[in-house]
Amino acid sequence: MEQKKIVYSGIQPSGNLTLGNYIGAVRNFGKMQEEFDCIYAIADLHSITVRQEPALLRRRTNELFALLLAAGVDPEKSILYVQSQVPAHAQMTWVLNCFTYMGELSRMTQFKDKSQKHSDNVNAGLLDYPVLMAADILLYQANLVPVGADQKQHLEITRDIAARFNGVYGDVFTIPEPYIPEVGARVMSLQVPTEKMSKSDPNENGFIAILDPPDVIMRKMKRAVTDSDTENAVRVAPEKPGVSNLIGIYAVLQNKTTQQVEEEFRGKGYGAFKPAVAEAIIETLKPIQDEYARYLKDKAQLEALMKQGAERAERIAVRTLNKAMKKVGFILRSY
Ligand code: TYM
């Protein structure tokens, strides 16, 4: 039998998951598990590169675990786990650090953005963030990594690090490919449509959280910035980033092309379009919200699934870590 390809992705538990995270990544998680061997991580080690309140981080980690289950990740078909529960990630990061250049890391767009935003705390972890992400991906020998467009640069550096290591030691790591959706790879803020929708946006009207109730979704959509032209036409255009963003969202959720959406709303204007987008979002999120509430109530089940996920992930991760450590010249501890 042909070996299934391996899919790996991660999400940070540092805020409300947004419609951007859903459309760019999570939406594909459930779908991909039919065809591939999927591994999904809650990337809590990445989260502490910016200061976190401990109790809140703990709560969000639990909530995100429940939310991914609710969004269709099946813990029997896929591996779902919490990154900090598998120490191999930190160990692998150290080894890979020694195969990564300062220059490459300091050129990363996300590093530059975040060091501006958190100028009082430009810590070494923030710079090293992509190496930890490379360790995540490479430990599982992933072939495909479903992410939004904002993570593309981190995938490129992962490929460079892997190729560099392989160049010295032979074929240790699989070189991964990004899997970025054509529409919805970059869902934009509803208030500033030239910026990506972000869970850390202080303006709540800029994003839709996966757990937002229907009335909030409707309100945020009605307030969404559409462009200040008089045309009022539902049309994708560079000078209409607000409407173009909404068309992209609607197209993905309705499984339509953007042209089909333009066709559907020809002559109807924003007044008809915005509530239709809100309805499509509400309809998509409703079953996830219902399931989420159910998973979150059963603490014992969550705990058991978390333990099972970490054990299964660790078995794979340790195998790759040991292989890499041996190549480098470390003597593996005997048990
Ligand atoms: P994070 O937690 O910021 O985001 C999770 C996923 O959501 C995607 N995304 C978006 N997609 C479309 N439009 C948006 N506005 C939008 N905002 C976020 C992100 O691209 C991502 O796929 N470093 C990663 C987490 C990570 C990871 C990994 C990912 C850690 N290790 C290994 C892949 C493989 C991050 O911070 O994602």
Residues whose N, C-alpha, C, O or C-beta is under 5 A from the ligand:
A	BS01	TYM	Y8 S9 G10 I11 Q12 G20 N21 G24 A25 A43 M133 D136 P146 V147 G148 A149 D150 Q151 G184 A185 R186 V187 M188 K196 M197
